[in-house]
Amino acid sequence: MLASTVASSLQGLLLAHKGTLVWWQLRSALPSQYVAVLITFHCQLTQRNHRRKHHQSVALLALPCLAFVSPCRAGLFAVGPESCRAHPGPVCYKKGGYLAITDANLALGRILPETFPKIFGPKENEPLDATGTVSAFEELTAAINASEESAKKPAKTVDEVAMGFIQVANETMCRPIRALTQMKGYDASAHVLACFGGAGGQHACAIATALGMKTIFIHRYAGVLSAVGIQLADIVQEAQEPAAVELTFSEFPGLQARLVGLAAIAAQQLKQQGFKDRQISVEHYLNLRYSGTDVAVMTQWVEGSDPAAAFAATYQREFGFVLDRPVVVDDVRVRATGRAADLPAVQALSTNSIPPLPAPALNSSTYFEGVGRMPTPVYMLDQLAGGQQVQGPALLIDNISTILIEPGWDATITADHNVCIGVSQQQQHPPQAQQQSQQPQHLNLHHHHQQNPPQAPPQQQQEHQQQQHLLLQQPLEQQLPDGDLGQVECDPIQLSIFAHRFMGIAEQMGRVLQRTSISVNIKERLDFSCALFGPDGSLVANAPHLPVHLGAMSEAVRFQVAYYGPGGPGEQEGLQEGDVLLSNHPQLAGGSHLPDITVITPVFNQGQVVFFVASRGHHADIGGISPGSMPPNSRLLVEEGAAIVSFKLVQHGAFQEAGITELLMSPGKLSEELPGCSGTRNLSDNLSDLKAQVAANTKGIQLVQELIAEHSLQLVQAYMKHIQANAEAAVREMLCEFSQSRGLPEVGSVTAEDQLDDGSPIKLTITIDR
């Protein structure tokens, strides 16, 4: 089922101008011509909520325009966000533009100049410039290989470099799709990928594979679907009233009466625009929340159903828990939809009259990840009939789009002349979890790559491709010598991909924390941070939530590692699965100030701690001599509230409410020695926010475990170390550049001075040894 209304297509058109960008980042700056670009994208999961009608099936993907990039940062293939616009555009436009993902697809044989109109060049009368694209990629490849030569890494071919940018681009697109679906409790793999935009079909198979999706739907007007949506978009009128009542059966009649009245108002507004009764449909909604919380969920109330049960199911899916509290109706809402145009009925496909597949119009040599160059037939969509099936690899082309069918996928033409792509029945393409573990084929599995290897005879090339394809069917451990993943060499393409995955984990933890927290500090002010750490407590990825927290939590995690490690005070107790740690002490446990409470959870794999996830949130009050726990006149730490070195907030899976309550109330026991000193003044919010932090960490654990299942523990930890090494190299490079820009000697210092409010000086000296 197509998962979006045509109105969503118009939204895709409006959002398509946000640029996305890709570049090769080198340790030394490249000339300005060594730049690369990527097609921008927009993705969303349509949902059944108060804003749009949900057809439970799909993430919507659009890849309509270009973005431009510049080189340079410590050896990464990276993405985003500047735009190069349509002019000058990519190199192949012949307008002095930049090397783009469009160029990468052209260089890899995924788009063909002869199928494009001659509208390029200064006079807009020339074909796409394939020669210029290949030449620009050769220069960029030479620069990349020169940079990698110092690390004694094998040289890459033009195809590998172009494919690397596409891999990074695809992962960049997968990241928000994962975030949007998982944030709402949906599993992307259970949906259908629907894509639009002329370039969407070139990336659909790869993105579906990465997301574990088994079906792709491409509308026959995908290349201009946004424009079609303008014509077919429904007209919506909404009406809403406040309610502020508890959801009980006794309130149902009154709520229903109010909804009926609002429905009549909304429907009348549509009739005034010319809609007939048969064109109008009305949906009823209740905006519900648990008492004492401010996270409201717009819940559809279908006649004869229980809105409380529907609310609980939605809340459970989005947040992973429900509360034993009354449900409050904040307001009632109706949504009246006037159907502007009737969509054509789906035609039935007759299996008795399917003609044989026509001969390919063209043939292309197309490069595929992990397989290399393969002969690829090219079919014109207008020459294919309903019911015909095209096995990958293949290209399907019409006047508004190019669709790439990768090996292991089959495309079926529907009776309506849309394209439905599914995983091949022959299972040539592995499922998502297995495929993900195989993706890093650019690891240096063999050490005899040449930049321009001699071409073997066609028969040998075919045998080699078959061997490579079989190689990809094996677990990665079997592909590496001796099954050793501990010595995985760093590949810049895979480094970028893993960087996105790690950062995506921290970002999604933050979304869960924001949604499930109670306090204004965390939910509204966003005074929190989430991060992923290695087993030694070293930082891997810190989502950019609150700048002052960036990089600061590592000391808190390291302290807990030492506290429960050999020789530490907690060695006897140790850490077990189901334990969650809490601390906030700034002097002893790596905290910042006392209201910032850090919740740390170990991630176990086969009984061993392999990662840590942590969330730090600012709690409105944790006791002390003044509300807010930040008194300006405090002289003792206890005057600012509860100071906790280490406490198991969750032990063996059980939330220790009594224990944390005692700790948060403990400053009040000193009221005789310290007049005015109190325990926390808002315990219920503290407990709720701590549970939200635990929920955020639980989400992080789930995503880490999924990543390990996809790629293997050894590979994930190898790239964890590579990312940390890359970050160190980037900081070293920045310091060296700073030193040189200031004209410092090889070992030189810079100083700065400022004053406190009372005039007390603060002096800083930094010495840089290049």
Solvent accessible surface area in square Angstrom, and as a share of the most:
residue,aa,sasa,rsa
1,M,152,0.68
2,L,59,0.29
3,A,0,0.00
4,S,11,0.07
5,T,31,0.18
6,V,24,0.14
7,A,40,0.31
8,S,4,0.02
9,S,3,0.02
10,L,56,0.28
11,Q,60,0.27
12,G,0,0.00
13,L,70,0.35
14,L,121,0.60
15,L,50,0.25
16,A,6,0.05
17,H,141,0.63
18,K,135,0.57
19,G,18,0.18
20,T,13,0.08
21,L,1,0.01
22,V,0,0.00
23,W,43,0.15
24,W,5,0.02
25,Q,2,0.01
26,L,2,0.01
27,R,122,0.45
28,S,76,0.49
29,A,85,0.66
30,L,30,0.15
31,P,66,0.42
32,S,96,0.62
33,Q,108,0.48
34,Y,39,0.15
35,V,6,0.04
36,A,3,0.02
37,V,0,0.00
38,L,0,0.00
39,I,6,0.03
40,T,0,0.00
41,F,35,0.14
42,H,23,0.10
43,C,10,0.06
44,Q,17,0.07
45,L,7,0.03
46,T,1,0.00
47,Q,29,0.13
48,R,132,0.48
49,N,38,0.19
50,H,36,0.16
51,R,167,0.61
52,R,57,0.21
53,K,84,0.36
54,H,10,0.04
55,H,54,0.24
56,Q,125,0.56
57,S,15,0.10
58,V,0,0.00
59,A,1,0.01
60,L,3,0.02
61,L,0,0.00
62,A,0,0.00
63,L,0,0.00
64,P,57,0.36
65,C,39,0.23
66,L,16,0.08
67,A,0,0.00
68,F,52,0.22
69,V,0,0.00
70,S,59,0.38
71,P,26,0.17
72,C,37,0.22
73,R,119,0.44
74,A,0,0.00
75,G,7,0.06
76,L,11,0.05
77,F,0,0.00
78,A,13,0.10
79,V,23,0.13
80,G,9,0.09
81,P,97,0.61
82,E,91,0.41
83,S,40,0.26
84,C,2,0.01
85,R,154,0.56
86,A,80,0.62
87,H,117,0.52
88,P,23,0.14
89,G,0,0.00
90,P,0,0.00
91,V,29,0.17
92,C,0,0.00
93,Y,48,0.18
94,K,69,0.29
95,K,54,0.23
96,G,73,0.70
97,G,17,0.16
98,Y,71,0.27
99,L,4,0.02
100,A,2,0.02
101,I,1,0.01
102,T,23,0.13
103,D,0,0.00
104,A,0,0.00
105,N,0,0.00
106,L,12,0.06
107,A,12,0.09
108,L,0,0.00
109,G,9,0.09
110,R,2,0.01
111,I,4,0.02
112,L,15,0.08
113,P,31,0.19
114,E,116,0.52
115,T,36,0.21
116,F,65,0.27
117,P,80,0.50
118,K,135,0.57
119,I,95,0.48
120,F,16,0.07
121,G,0,0.00
122,P,112,0.71
123,K,167,0.71
124,E,101,0.45
125,N,88,0.45
126,E,49,0.22
127,P,56,0.35
128,L,8,0.04
129,D,34,0.17
130,A,38,0.30
131,T,110,0.64
132,G,20,0.19
133,T,0,0.00
134,V,59,0.34
135,S,51,0.33
136,A,24,0.19
137,F,2,0.01
138,E,89,0.40
139,E,79,0.36
140,L,2,0.01
141,T,0,0.00
142,A,51,0.40
143,A,15,0.12
144,I,0,0.00
145,N,17,0.09
146,A,66,0.51
147,S,26,0.17
148,E,8,0.04
149,E,124,0.56
150,S,102,0.66
151,A,54,0.42
152,K,186,0.79
153,K,50,0.21
154,P,31,0.20
155,A,30,0.23
156,K,19,0.08
157,T,29,0.17
158,V,29,0.17
159,D,26,0.13
160,E,32,0.14
161,V,0,0.00
162,A,0,0.00
163,M,4,0.02
164,G,0,0.00
165,F,2,0.01
166,I,1,0.00
167,Q,10,0.04
168,V,0,0.00
169,A,0,0.00
170,N,12,0.06
171,E,8,0.04
172,T,16,0.09
173,M,0,0.00
174,C,0,0.00
175,R,55,0.20
176,P,37,0.23
177,I,3,0.01
178,R,22,0.08
179,A,5,0.04
180,L,60,0.30
181,T,1,0.01
182,Q,38,0.17
183,M,44,0.19
184,K,43,0.18
185,G,29,0.28
186,Y,24,0.09
187,D,85,0.44
188,A,11,0.08
189,S,45,0.29
190,A,81,0.63
191,H,12,0.06
192,V,26,0.15
193,L,0,0.00
194,A,3,0.02
195,C,4,0.02
196,F,5,0.02
197,G,7,0.07
198,G,28,0.27
199,A,16,0.12
200,G,0,0.00
201,G,3,0.03
202,Q,14,0.06
203,H,2,0.01
204,A,1,0.00
205,C,2,0.01
206,A,20,0.16
207,I,0,0.00
208,A,0,0.00
209,T,9,0.05
210,A,5,0.04
211,L,11,0.05
212,G,2,0.02
213,M,2,0.01
214,K,93,0.39
215,T,45,0.26
216,I,0,0.00
217,F,35,0.15
218,I,4,0.02
219,H,35,0.16
220,R,76,0.28
221,Y,94,0.36
222,A,3,0.02
223,G,21,0.20
224,V,66,0.38
225,L,14,0.07
226,S,11,0.07
227,A,59,0.46
228,V,34,0.20
229,G,0,0.00
230,I,100,0.51
231,Q,135,0.60
232,L,39,0.19
233,A,19,0.15
234,D,30,0.16
235,I,66,0.33
236,V,56,0.32
237,Q,47,0.21
238,E,71,0.32
239,A,17,0.13
240,Q,84,0.37
241,E,62,0.28
242,P,106,0.67
243,A,14,0.11
244,A,84,0.65
245,V,42,0.24
246,E,88,0.39
247,L,19,0.09
248,T,52,0.30
249,F,157,0.66
250,S,98,0.63
251,E,62,0.28
252,F,30,0.12
253,P,88,0.56
254,G,39,0.37
255,L,4,0.02
256,Q,84,0.37
257,A,67,0.52
258,R,84,0.31
259,L,1,0.00
260,V,94,0.54
261,G,36,0.35
262,L,7,0.04
263,A,14,0.11
264,A,63,0.49
265,I,93,0.47
266,A,0,0.00
267,A,17,0.13
268,Q,89,0.39
269,Q,70,0.31
270,L,0,0.00
271,K,84,0.36
272,Q,137,0.61
273,Q,96,0.43
274,G,54,0.52
275,F,24,0.10
276,K,126,0.53
277,D,100,0.52
278,R,191,0.70
279,Q,44,0.19
280,I,27,0.14
281,S,62,0.40
282,V,56,0.32
283,E,28,0.13
284,H,53,0.23
285,Y,2,0.01
286,L,0,0.00
287,N,24,0.12
288,L,0,0.00
289,R,57,0.21
290,Y,8,0.03
291,S,39,0.25
292,G,55,0.53
293,T,8,0.05
294,D,75,0.39
295,V,10,0.06
296,A,35,0.27
297,V,12,0.07
298,M,23,0.10
299,T,7,0.04
300,Q,35,0.16
301,W,16,0.06
302,V,87,0.50
303,E,168,0.75
304,G,85,0.82
305,S,50,0.32
306,D,60,0.31
307,P,0,0.00
308,A,36,0.28
309,A,58,0.45
310,A,39,0.30
311,F,1,0.00
312,A,33,0.26
313,A,63,0.48
314,T,27,0.16
315,Y,5,0.02
316,Q,85,0.38
317,R,95,0.35
318,E,23,0.11
319,F,12,0.05
320,G,51,0.49
321,F,61,0.26
322,V,74,0.43
323,L,49,0.24
324,D,155,0.80
325,R,87,0.32
326,P,69,0.43
327,V,21,0.12
328,V,25,0.15
329,V,0,0.00
330,D,41,0.21
331,D,18,0.09
332,V,0,0.00
333,R,32,0.12
334,V,0,0.00
335,R,19,0.07
336,A,0,0.00
337,T,21,0.12
338,G,0,0.00
339,R,84,0.31
340,A,45,0.35
341,A,30,0.23
342,D,107,0.55
343,L,95,0.47
344,P,100,0.63
345,A,87,0.68
346,V,131,0.76
347,Q,112,0.50
348,A,102,0.79
349,L,75,0.37
350,S,59,0.38
351,T,104,0.61
352,N,146,0.75
353,S,83,0.53
354,I,65,0.33
355,P,61,0.38
356,P,120,0.76
357,L,69,0.35
358,P,44,0.27
359,A,84,0.65
360,P,53,0.33
361,A,47,0.37
362,L,57,0.28
363,N,115,0.59
364,S,13,0.08
365,S,63,0.40
366,T,0,0.00
367,Y,24,0.09
368,F,4,0.02
369,E,41,0.18
370,G,12,0.11
371,V,11,0.06
372,G,17,0.16
373,R,76,0.28
374,M,41,0.18
375,P,105,0.66
376,T,0,0.00
377,P,32,0.20
378,V,0,0.00
379,Y,19,0.07
380,M,42,0.19
381,L,13,0.06
382,D,117,0.61
383,Q,104,0.46
384,L,5,0.03
385,A,34,0.26
386,G,22,0.21
387,G,12,0.12
388,Q,8,0.04
389,Q,95,0.42
390,V,2,0.01
391,Q,101,0.45
392,G,12,0.12
393,P,23,0.14
394,A,0,0.00
395,L,0,0.00
396,L,0,0.00
397,I,5,0.03
398,D,37,0.19
399,N,158,0.81
400,I,59,0.30
401,S,15,0.10
402,T,6,0.04
403,I,2,0.01
404,L,2,0.01
405,I,0,0.00
406,E,20,0.09
407,P,10,0.07
408,G,1,0.01
409,W,2,0.01
410,D,15,0.08
411,A,0,0.00
412,T,42,0.24
413,I,0,0.00
414,T,34,0.20
415,A,30,0.23
416,D,28,0.14
417,H,59,0.26
418,N,12,0.06
419,V,3,0.01
420,C,44,0.26
421,I,1,0.00
422,G,22,0.21
423,V,32,0.18
424,S,5,0.03
425,Q,162,0.72
426,Q,109,0.49
427,Q,108,0.48
428,Q,71,0.32
429,H,20,0.09
430,P,11,0.07
431,P,65,0.41
432,Q,39,0.17
433,A,52,0.40
434,Q,67,0.30
435,Q,19,0.09
436,Q,2,0.01
437,S,19,0.12
438,Q,1,0.01
439,Q,23,0.10
440,P,0,0.00
441,Q,33,0.15
442,H,18,0.08
443,L,4,0.02
444,N,24,0.12
445,L,13,0.06
446,H,78,0.35
447,H,129,0.58
448,H,134,0.60
449,H,80,0.36
450,Q,103,0.46
451,Q,64,0.28
452,N,124,0.63
453,P,63,0.40
454,P,114,0.72
455,Q,148,0.66
456,A,40,0.31
457,P,73,0.46
458,P,112,0.70
459,Q,128,0.57
460,Q,100,0.44
461,Q,59,0.26
462,Q,106,0.47
463,E,81,0.36
464,H,97,0.43
465,Q,22,0.10
466,Q,100,0.44
467,Q,113,0.50
468,Q,48,0.21
469,H,43,0.19
470,L,115,0.57
471,L,37,0.19
472,L,18,0.09
473,Q,53,0.24
474,Q,65,0.29
475,P,59,0.37
476,L,2,0.01
477,E,62,0.28
478,Q,121,0.54
479,Q,14,0.06
480,L,15,0.08
481,P,86,0.54
482,D,147,0.76
483,G,37,0.35
484,D,71,0.37
485,L,3,0.01
486,G,53,0.51
487,Q,148,0.66
488,V,11,0.06
489,E,65,0.29
490,C,25,0.15
491,D,5,0.03
492,P,4,0.02
493,I,0,0.00
494,Q,1,0.00
495,L,4,0.02
496,S,4,0.03
497,I,8,0.04
498,F,1,0.00
499,A,34,0.26
500,H,24,0.11
501,R,24,0.09
502,F,2,0.01
503,M,53,0.23
504,G,5,0.05
505,I,8,0.04
506,A,0,0.00
507,E,34,0.15
508,Q,12,0.05
509,M,0,0.00
510,G,2,0.02
511,R,77,0.28
512,V,17,0.10
513,L,0,0.00
514,Q,66,0.29
515,R,69,0.25
516,T,10,0.06
517,S,0,0.00
518,I,29,0.15
519,S,7,0.05
520,V,95,0.55
521,N,21,0.11
522,I,0,0.00
523,K,19,0.08
524,E,106,0.48
525,R,135,0.49
526,L,73,0.36
527,D,9,0.05
528,F,5,0.02
529,S,0,0.00
530,C,0,0.00
531,A,0,0.00
532,L,1,0.00
533,F,0,0.00
534,G,0,0.00
535,P,49,0.31
536,D,77,0.40
537,G,0,0.00
538,S,15,0.10
539,L,56,0.28
540,V,13,0.08
541,A,7,0.05
542,N,15,0.08
543,A,0,0.00
544,P,95,0.60
545,H,51,0.23
546,L,43,0.21
547,P,102,0.64
548,V,114,0.66
549,H,1,0.01
550,L,86,0.43
551,G,39,0.37
552,A,37,0.29
553,M,1,0.00
554,S,13,0.09
555,E,107,0.48
556,A,1,0.00
557,V,0,0.00
558,R,101,0.37
559,F,55,0.23
560,Q,1,0.00
561,V,43,0.25
562,A,64,0.50
563,Y,50,0.19
564,Y,20,0.08
565,G,14,0.13
566,P,131,0.82
567,G,73,0.70
568,G,14,0.14
569,P,110,0.69
570,G,5,0.05
571,E,91,0.41
572,Q,185,0.82
573,E,82,0.37
574,G,14,0.13
575,L,36,0.18
576,Q,69,0.31
577,E,111,0.50
578,G,37,0.36
579,D,1,0.00
580,V,10,0.06
581,L,0,0.00
582,L,0,0.00
583,S,1,0.01
584,N,2,0.01
585,H,17,0.08
586,P,39,0.24
587,Q,143,0.64
588,L,106,0.53
589,A,0,0.00
590,G,22,0.21
591,G,17,0.17
592,S,52,0.34
593,H,61,0.27
594,L,0,0.00
595,P,1,0.00
596,D,6,0.03
597,I,0,0.00
598,T,1,0.01
599,V,0,0.00
600,I,0,0.00
601,T,10,0.06
602,P,5,0.03
603,V,0,0.00
604,F,22,0.09
605,N,38,0.20
606,Q,176,0.78
607,G,50,0.48
608,Q,123,0.55
609,V,41,0.24
610,V,6,0.04
611,F,0,0.00
612,F,3,0.01
613,V,0,0.00
614,A,0,0.00
615,S,0,0.00
616,R,1,0.00
617,G,0,0.00
618,H,13,0.06
619,H,1,0.01
620,A,47,0.37
621,D,9,0.05
622,I,0,0.00
623,G,0,0.00
624,G,0,0.00
625,I,43,0.22
626,S,29,0.19
627,P,107,0.67
628,G,25,0.24
629,S,0,0.00
630,M,111,0.50
631,P,9,0.06
632,P,137,0.86
633,N,108,0.55
634,S,29,0.19
635,R,223,0.81
636,L,99,0.49
637,L,50,0.25
638,V,43,0.24
639,E,23,0.10
640,E,44,0.20
641,G,0,0.00
642,A,4,0.03
643,A,43,0.34
644,I,8,0.04
645,V,45,0.26
646,S,25,0.16
647,F,41,0.17
648,K,12,0.05
649,L,0,0.00
650,V,13,0.07
651,Q,56,0.25
652,H,127,0.57
653,G,56,0.54
654,A,53,0.41
655,F,56,0.23
656,Q,56,0.25
657,E,80,0.36
658,A,86,0.67
659,G,25,0.24
660,I,0,0.00
661,T,35,0.20
662,E,105,0.47
663,L,56,0.28
664,L,1,0.00
665,M,81,0.36
666,S,38,0.25
667,P,2,0.01
668,G,26,0.25
669,K,141,0.60
670,L,64,0.32
671,S,51,0.33
672,E,160,0.72
673,E,123,0.55
674,L,29,0.15
675,P,114,0.72
676,G,56,0.53
677,C,5,0.03
678,S,36,0.23
679,G,3,0.03
680,T,8,0.04
681,R,94,0.34
682,N,59,0.30
683,L,47,0.23
684,S,71,0.46
685,D,36,0.19
686,N,3,0.02
687,L,19,0.09
688,S,20,0.13
689,D,1,0.01
690,L,0,0.00
691,K,95,0.40
692,A,1,0.01
693,Q,0,0.00
694,V,27,0.15
695,A,22,0.17
696,A,0,0.00
697,N,1,0.00
698,T,78,0.45
699,K,27,0.12
700,G,0,0.00
701,I,33,0.17
702,Q,79,0.35
703,L,11,0.06
704,V,1,0.01
705,Q,80,0.36
706,E,65,0.29
707,L,1,0.01
708,I,14,0.07
709,A,76,0.59
710,E,15,0.07
711,H,1,0.01
712,S,18,0.11
713,L,40,0.20
714,Q,92,0.41
715,L,0,0.00
716,V,0,0.00
717,Q,39,0.17
718,A,11,0.09
719,Y,0,0.00
720,M,6,0.03
721,K,127,0.54
722,H,38,0.17
723,I,24,0.12
724,Q,46,0.21
725,A,58,0.45
726,N,17,0.09
727,A,53,0.41
728,E,90,0.40
729,A,29,0.23
730,A,23,0.18
731,V,80,0.46
732,R,151,0.55
733,E,36,0.16
734,M,104,0.46
735,L,66,0.33
736,C,41,0.25
737,E,93,0.42
738,F,67,0.28
739,S,0,0.00
740,Q,112,0.50
741,S,89,0.57
742,R,149,0.54
743,G,64,0.61
744,L,31,0.15
745,P,87,0.55
746,E,113,0.51
747,V,87,0.50
748,G,6,0.06
749,S,54,0.35
750,V,27,0.15
751,T,103,0.60
752,A,64,0.49
753,E,100,0.45
754,D,93,0.48
755,Q,98,0.44
756,L,98,0.49
757,D,159,0.82
758,D,115,0.60
759,G,44,0.42
760,S,42,0.27
761,P,86,0.54
762,I,89,0.45
763,K,149,0.63
764,L,102,0.51
765,T,81,0.47
766,I,78,0.40
767,T,83,0.48
768,I,11,0.06
769,D,106,0.55
770,R,95,0.35
